[in-house]
């Protein structure tokens, strides 16, 4: 029963170490499993030994786990080696907030269907687990056009939100990057990557809504660095993915669509007019790209004229 990086970090922040050598062995074990910046507090009597930690990592319970104790279904918060905190329980389909310490004896991870019931109840009550406060809090709902950091059970990533459906939980992204898989998408319509039920979100902008210790500015740079591998960047002002280089070199030819819906050719002179065309997306390096877009525009206009509400008065 391995642990997520956030569970490891929260567990180590709540427990002292038996000796310096125990701390060093635990730090070595966690080197590739979590960001390890926890201060080494030594407690020769009650502190963790390296073997205690390995036993917890393989068999114990971590913050955010949904467990069963007898007939009760609980969510855990702060976890010590021999005791843990219950921050909520599921009762008659509803989440009841609580704050009690319980022994780890007799606990077991809840079956998948029970965990799903618990998470569905959290979704309906708009709750999420706070890794900063180690308790359930009001769920942060990402906003349209917002740059966000998203977290799942085994992944974390970066993205820009295009649409949020609070009824179904569906979240559509303009673009995204996932750290663990290095997967990057930028179609402007990235669906089925994240959702409100299985992921929690925080804004990239550093502020009170932040739950993790990830640096928002660094995240913004990382997202654009990953997009740049594909020759793209996120334009925050215009809310779109666009090429790193929007305009051809001065003296080179480009194409644009005129107000008469004709594809025309021009030479790049570095003037405001060509920058305006590029910002509007009416700027094509290749004639074929311009012809393709012009055909789409003509088709859209024909379809619009067929609508029953056009010129009915």
C-alpha positions in Angstrom: 0.0 0.0 0.0 2.4 2.7 -1.3 1.9 6.3 -0.5 1.7 9.5 -2.6 4.3 12.2 -2.3 1.9 14.5 -0.4 1.1 11.7 2.1 4.8 11.1 2.7 5.5 14.8 3.2 2.6 15.2 5.6 3.5 12.1 7.6 7.1 13.1 8.0 6.1 16.7 9.0 4.0 15.2 11.9 6.6 12.8 13.3 10.0 13.2 14.9 12.9 10.8 14.3 14.5 8.4 16.8 18.1 9.4 15.7 20.0 11.2 13.1 20.9 8.0 11.4 17.2 7.1 11.2 16.5 10.4 9.6 19.3 9.9 7.0 18.0 6.4 6.1 14.4 7.7 5.7 15.7 10.7 3.6 17.6 8.3 1.4 14.5 6.0 1.0 12.3 9.0 0.1 14.8 10.6 -2.4 12.9 9.5 -5.5 9.4 9.4 -3.9 8.8 12.9 -2.6 10.4 16.3 -2.2 12.2 15.9 1.1 12.7 19.2 2.9 11.5 18.2 6.3 13.5 19.5 9.3 15.1 16.6 11.2 13.5 16.8 14.7 15.1 14.1 17.0 13.1 12.4 19.7 15.2 9.5 21.2 12.2 8.0 23.0 9.1 8.4 20.7 10.7 9.2 17.3 10.4 7.1 14.2 13.0 4.5 13.4 13.7 3.8 9.7 12.0 0.4 10.1 8.9 2.1 11.6 8.8 4.3 8.5 9.1 1.5 6.0 6.4 -0.4 7.8 4.1 2.7 7.6 5.0 3.2 4.0 4.1 -0.4 3.1 1.2 -1.1 5.4 0.1 2.1 7.2 -2.4 4.8 6.5 -1.8 8.3 5.1 -3.6 11.7 5.1 -6.6 11.7 2.8 -7.1 7.9 2.9 -10.7 6.7 3.0 -10.9 3.8 5.5 -13.3 1.6 7.4 -13.3 1.0 11.1 -16.0 -1.4 11.9 -19.2 -0.2 10.2 -17.9 3.4 9.9 -16.4 4.9 6.7 -13.9 7.6 7.6 -11.4 10.0 6.0 -8.0 10.5 7.7 -6.1 13.6 8.4 -2.9 14.0 10.3 -1.3 10.6 10.7 1.2 9.5 13.4 2.7 6.1 13.5 0.3 4.6 16.1 -2.6 7.0 15.9 -4.3 9.1 13.3 -7.0 11.8 13.0 -10.4 11.2 11.5 -11.6 14.4 9.8 -14.9 13.2 8.4 -17.2 10.2 8.1 -19.9 9.1 5.7 -23.4 8.8 7.2 -26.5 8.1 5.2 -24.9 9.4 2.0 -23.7 12.7 3.6 -20.3 13.8 4.8 -20.1 14.8 8.5 -17.1 16.8 9.5 -15.3 15.7 12.7 -12.0 16.0 14.4 -11.1 13.0 16.6 -8.0 10.9 17.1 -8.3 7.2 16.6 -6.0 4.3 16.9 -4.7 2.7 13.7 -5.6 -0.8 14.9 -8.6 -2.2 13.2 -8.4 0.2 10.3 -8.6 -1.0 6.7 -8.7 0.8 3.3 -12.3 1.0 2.2 -13.3 -1.0 -0.9 -13.4 0.9 -4.2 -17.2 1.2 -4.3 -17.3 2.7 -0.8 -14.5 5.1 -1.7 -16.5 6.1 -4.8 -19.6 6.8 -2.6 -17.5 8.9 -0.2 -16.0 10.9 -3.1 -19.4 11.4 -4.8 -20.7 12.8 -1.5 -17.7 15.1 -1.3 -18.5 16.3 -4.8 -22.1 16.9 -4.1 -21.3 18.9 -0.9 -18.5 20.7 -2.7 -15.7 19.6 -0.4 -12.1 18.7 -0.9 -9.2 17.5 1.3 -6.8 20.4 2.3 -3.2 19.3 2.4 -2.4 22.6 4.0 -4.9 22.3 6.9 -5.2 18.5 6.9 -9.0 18.6 6.9 -12.0 18.9 4.6 -12.6 22.4 3.2 -14.8 24.1 0.7 -13.7 22.8 -2.8 -11.9 25.2 -5.0 -13.6 25.4 -8.3 -11.4 26.4 -11.2 -12.5 29.4 -13.3 -12.7 29.8 -17.0 -9.4 31.1 -18.5 -7.6 30.4 -15.3 -4.1 28.8 -15.1 -4.3 26.0 -12.6 -2.3 23.3 -10.9 -4.2 20.1 -10.7 -3.6 17.0 -8.4 -4.9 13.5 -8.6 -4.1 10.4 -6.6 -1.0 9.6 -8.6 -0.4 12.6 -10.8 0.0 16.4 -10.8 -0.1 18.7 -13.7 -0.6 22.2 -15.1 -3.3 23.6 -17.3 -5.5 26.4 -18.5 -9.2 26.0 -18.0 -11.6 26.5 -21.0 -14.8 25.3 -19.4 -16.2 23.9 -16.1 -19.5 22.0 -15.7 -20.3 22.0 -12.0 -23.3 19.7 -12.6 -21.4 16.8 -14.3 -17.9 17.7 -13.0 -16.4 17.9 -16.5 -13.5 20.2 -17.0 -12.2 21.2 -20.4 -8.7 22.6 -20.8 -7.0 24.7 -23.5 -3.7 23.0 -22.8 -2.0 20.9 -20.1 1.2 19.2 -19.0 1.5 16.2 -16.6 4.7 15.9 -14.7 4.8 12.1 -14.2 4.1 11.1 -17.8 5.5 14.3 -19.5 2.3 14.3 -21.6 1.5 17.7 -23.1 -1.7 18.7 -25.0 -2.6 22.0 -26.6 -5.6 21.5 -29.0 -7.6 24.2 -27.2 -10.2 21.5 -26.5 -8.5 19.0 -24.1 -11.3 16.9 -22.6 -11.2 13.9 -20.2 -7.9 14.9 -18.7 -9.2 16.1 -15.4 -12.6 16.4 -13.6 -14.0 17.9 -10.4 -14.7 14.5 -8.8 -11.2 12.9 -9.0 -8.9 16.0 -9.0 -8.4 19.0 -6.8 -7.3 22.3 -8.2 -5.4 25.4 -7.1 -4.6 28.6 -9.0 -1.1 29.1 -10.3 -1.1 32.6 -9.0 0.4 32.5 -5.5 -2.2 33.5 -2.9 -4.6 32.3 -0.1 -6.2 29.7 -2.3 -2.9 27.8 -2.7 -2.8 24.3 -1.0 0.6 23.0 -2.2 4.0 24.6 -1.9 4.6 24.6 -5.7 5.7 28.0 -6.9 3.1 29.5 -9.2 5.6 31.6 -11.3 7.8 28.5 -11.9 4.7 26.5 -12.9 3.7 29.2 -15.5 7.2 29.0 -16.9 7.3 25.2 -16.9 4.0 25.1 -18.9 5.2 27.4 -21.6 8.6 25.6 -21.7 6.8 22.3 -22.4 4.6 24.0 -25.0 7.7 25.5 -26.6 9.0 21.9 -27.4 6.1 21.8 -29.9 6.7 25.4 -31.2 3.7 26.7 -29.2 3.1 29.1 -26.3 0.1 30.2 -24.2 -1.0 33.8 -24.8 -2.5 34.8 -21.5 -3.9 38.1 -22.8 -5.7 36.6 -25.8 -6.4 33.3 -24.1 -5.2 31.0 -26.8 -2.4 28.7 -27.9 -0.3 30.2 -30.7 3.0 29.6 -32.5 6.2 30.9 -30.7 6.9 32.9 -33.9 3.7 34.5 -35.2 5.1 36.5 -38.2 7.4 35.7 -41.1 10.8 37.5 -41.3 10.7 41.0 -42.7 10.8 40.8 -46.5 9.1 37.4 -46.7 5.6 36.8 -48.0 2.5 35.9 -46.0 -1.2 35.6 -46.8 -4.3 37.0 -45.2 -8.1 37.1 -45.9 -9.5 40.5 -47.0 -12.8 42.0 -46.0 -14.1 40.9 -49.4 -13.4 37.3 -48.3 -10.5 36.9 -50.8 -7.1 35.4 -50.0 -4.4 38.0 -50.6 -0.6 38.1 -50.4 1.5 40.7 -48.7 5.1 41.2 -47.7 6.1 41.5 -44.1 7.3 45.0 -43.3 7.2 44.9 -39.5 4.4 47.4 -39.4 1.3 47.6 -37.1 -1.0 46.3 -39.9 0.7 42.9 -40.1 0.9 42.6 -36.3 -2.9 43.4 -36.1 -3.6 40.6 -38.7 -1.4 38.2 -36.7 -3.1 39.0 -33.4 -6.4 38.4 -35.1 -5.3 35.1 -36.4 -5.7 36.3 -40.0 -2.1 35.7 -40.9 -0.8 32.6 -42.8 2.7 31.5 -43.5 1.5 29.1 -46.2 -1.0 29.8 -49.0 -2.6 26.3 -48.4 -3.4 27.2 -44.7 -5.1 30.4 -45.9 -7.1 28.6 -48.5 -8.2 26.0 -45.9 -9.4 28.7 -43.5 -11.2 30.6 -46.2 -13.1 27.5 -47.2 -14.1 27.0 -43.5 -15.3 30.6 -43.2 -17.4 30.3 -46.4 -19.0 27.1 -45.1 -19.7 28.7 -41.7 -21.3 31.7 -43.4 -23.5 29.5 -45.6 -24.6 27.5 -42.6 -25.4 30.7 -40.7 -27.7 31.8 -43.5 -29.6 28.6 -43.2 -30.6 29.2 -39.6 -34.3 29.9 -39.2 -33.8 33.1 -37.1 -31.7 34.9 -39.7 -33.6 37.8 -41.4 -37.0 36.7 -40.2 -38.2 40.3 -39.4 
